[in-house]
Amino acid sequence: MSLLHFGQEHGTSRLAVMKVKEMMTRYPERIRPDAPLVEAAQKMLALDIGMLIVSEDEQMVGTLTDRDIVVHAIALGASPQTTPVRSVMNPRVICCFEDWVVEEAAALMEENRVRRLPVLHEDGRVVGILSLGDLATRSDEKARAGQVLARVAAPGAASPATLTLSQDPQKPT
């Protein structure tokens, strides 16, 4: 797994002073890499979430989104009952730190075209997730959330997950 995080300076809007830890969703749900996709999908459905942290021995090894399940498994004919999470998870994790200002995280989401960022404590533990939904519902800066969404959802460029698919022989291609 590779972690990518960047720091940038931005303007003085409310997002430029609010910390990620004030806006993130705490206690992200986790799943084991050997769990079947159906277990991940059921967890996402029950909790009304779109991303799970894939963990092994309390260490984040990747992320899994609802889109990963559909595009990289179901659409290619893989069985959700027998296909393990590890075969479609994204080991390239773009993340931020809880002490960043929200504008830094929003810029990172926009730049990398991701809708959710795992949030790390300074010791590297995953302590939350910051989503576009968090930006839109927990902020008075709705226009900025809309700008990020427009950039993330714009057609044309491939998502980071698409660019970093593993060559695992068990993974559908």
BELRA-V224188 format. One record per run of one state. SS is the DSSP state (2 for helix, 1 for strand, 0 for the rest). FROM is the first residue (numbers start at 1). TO is the last residue. If there is no record, write none. Layout:
[[SS:FROM:TO] [SS:FROM:TO]]
This chain:
[[0:1:1] [1:2:4] [0:5:13] [2:14:16] [0:17:18] [1:19:19] [2:20:23] [0:24:24] [1:25:26] [0:27:29] [1:30:31] [0:32:35] [1:36:36] [2:37:47] [0:48:50] [1:51:56] [0:57:58] [1:59:65] [2:66:72] [0:73:73] [2:74:76] [0:77:83] [1:84:84] [2:85:87] [0:88:89] [1:90:90] [0:91:91] [1:92:97] [0:98:100] [1:101:101] [2:102:112] [0:113:115] [1:116:120] [0:121:125] [1:126:131] [2:132:137] [0:138:141] [2:142:153] [0:154:159] [2:160:163] [0:164:173]]
